């Protein structure tokens, strides 16, 4: 028997699109939540995969929403900014960490406001450089945040040795098997992602990836805990 509804962070890319397809096996209503803020481009392109999923899974209701969340991002990224520059250096430029965590904040509120007991995202094992997709950085803390408010957070795309591209192609959602990071992916684009990639590249030039995880763990855990507690209080 299918559960009622789930709110999915939906970028339109292959990972979140596969997550939506997988959720259709367990839920009768899948809320596709595309979060928007300044610096994002091509948002309407995500509707392509949303429509294809409606045709592929006619027994499931896919409800798409564009939801602004810039206030959440600004609160997390710029609070105590000057102090953090002195303490953590260039890590304050790691915008993707703030961005994704802020999305989860907003997604949690969407779940609470609409009495949705489940939340999900398109996290994958291979995307371990992102703080919200790495269990050694913030992945588990995000789950705990949802749980604190009675919402269960799941990761349907998080499987070892699994290709979301191949799975979507087999389902008939995509025209080609290899589309990740191409225009065919139908994903929303963020201009600040370039900055994040540059920060990561500079760090890895002189450090091992384990150092990246450790530094991100220290910095983003501190920012996450402070900001969440402020929201709760």
N, C-alpha and C positions, 0 to 999 in steps of 0.2 A: 504493500500500500504506500502510495506517495505521500510525503510530507506536504505541508501547505506551501510555504513560500521561503525564498532566500534572496538576499541582496548581494549582488556580485559587483565588485569593482571591474568595470568593463571598459577597456581601452580600444577594443576592436581588433587587437592583435591576435596572433594565433594562440597564445597561451590563455588569454582570458576568454577567447571564443571557444576553445576546447573545453575550458572549465564550464562554460554555459551549457555546452552539449552534454557533458558528463552529469551536470546537475539536473538536466531534464529527465534523467532516469529515476531520480529520487524525489523531485519536487514538481508540483502541479503549476506553480507560478515562479518564474525566475525574473527578478527585477534586475535589469541591466543598467547599472548606475555609472554613467560617464561623468567624471568630475572635471570641472573646468575652472581655469584661472588665467590671468594674463600671462602670455608666453606660450600658450597652447594654440596649435593651428590644425585646421582640417578636421574639426570635430564631427561634422556631419557625415564624414566618410564611414564612420563606425556603423551607420544604419544599414550598410550593405550586408554585412554578415548577420546583423540582427534579423533582417528580412529573410535571408536564406535559412536561418534556423527556424523561423516560423513555418516555412514551407516544409522543411525536413522533419520537424516534430510537431505536427498539427494538434496533438493532444496536450501540448504544454502552452501556457500563456507566457510569452516573453514581453515584459513591459519595460520599455526603454525610457530613461530619464537623463536629461542634462542638468547637472547640479553644480552651482558655483560653490567654491570652498576657499577662496583666497584669504579670508579672515583667519581661517584655521592655519593655513600655511604661514602667513605673516606672524602669527602668534608664536609658532614653533621656531621659525627660522631667525627672527629678528629680535626676540626678547633677550636682553642682556648681550647684545651682539658685540659691543666693544670689549666687554669683559671676556667674552669667549675668544675673540681674536688673540688677546694676550695669552690666554690659557691653552687654546687648542690650535692656534695658527690657521693654516690654510684649510683645515677641515670644515671651517664655517662656510666654505664655498661648495661643499658637497650637497648641492641643492636637492638631488633626487632623494636623499635620505629624509629630509624634512617633508618633501612633497608627498611621498607615499604614506608616511606616517599620518600626515594631515588628512589624506584621503580616508584612512581608516577611522580617524576621529569622526569625520563627517558621515561616513558610512554607518558607524555605530549609532549616531544620532538619527539617521534615516531609519534604521531598524527599530529604535525605541519609539520614534514618532508614529511609525506605521505598524507597530506590534508584530514585527518580523523576527522570529526566533533564531534564524540562521543567517550567517554572513559568509562570504567566500571571496577569493581572489584567484588570479592566474599564476601564482608563485610556482616556479620550477626549480628543480635541483641545480640546473646549470647556471641560474642567475644568482649565484652566491655572492656577487659583488654588491648586491643591493641589500640594504640593512633589513628591510622587512621580509626578505626572502632567504635569510640566513639564520638558522637556529642558534648560531653562535654569536649573533648580534642582537636583533630585536624581534625575531619571528615569534618566539615564545611569549615575550612580553605583550605583544599585540594580541595574541590569543587570550592571555590573562585579562587584558583590558576589556575585551568583549565579554568574557565569562563573568567579570565583575558586575556586569549589568544584565546578566541572564541571557546573553546571546552566544550561541555556539559558532565558532569560526572554523571553517574547513578549507582545505587546499586540494581540489580535485586534480590539478595538473602536476602536483608535486610527487613525481614517481621516478625512481632511479632507472636510467637507461631508456626513458620513454620519449618519443618524439611527438609533440603536439602537431607539428606540420603534417606528418604522415597520417596521423589519426584524423585530422580534419579533411584531408584529401580523400581518405577512404570513406568518410561519411558523405562526401559530395558537397561539402561546404565551400571548399576552395577549388580553383581550376587547375592549380599546379601543386606539386608536392613540396617544392622548395620556394617559399615566398617570404620567409622571415627577413625583416629589414629591407624590404623592397616596397614599391608602391602598391603591389598586389596584396600586401598584408592588410590594407584598409585600417590602419591604426592611426590614432591621434598622435600628433607630433609635438614635442616640447623643445623649445629653443635652448633651454638651460641644460638639457641632457648633454650637450656638447661640453659645457663647463664641467659637469660631473666626470665625464670621460677623461678630460684633461687633468683634473685633480688626481684621479686614479692612476693615470699614466705617469705623472710626475712622481707620485709616491712609490709606485712599483719599480721605478728606475733605480732606486737606492734601497728598497726594502722588499722583504718577502711578503707574499699575500697574507700569511699568518699575522704579520704586523698590521696590515690594513684592517683585518678583522678585530684585532685587539684594540687598536686606536678608535675604530668606529664604535666598538662595544662601550668603551669608556665614555666617549663624547655623547653619542646618541642616547645611551641609557640615561645619562644625567639630564639631557634636554627633555627626553620623553617623560621621565618621572616628574620633573618639575612642572612641565606644561600640563600634563594630565591632572595632577593634583590641583593646579590652579583652576582648571575647568570644573573639576568635581566640587571644589569648595565654592 
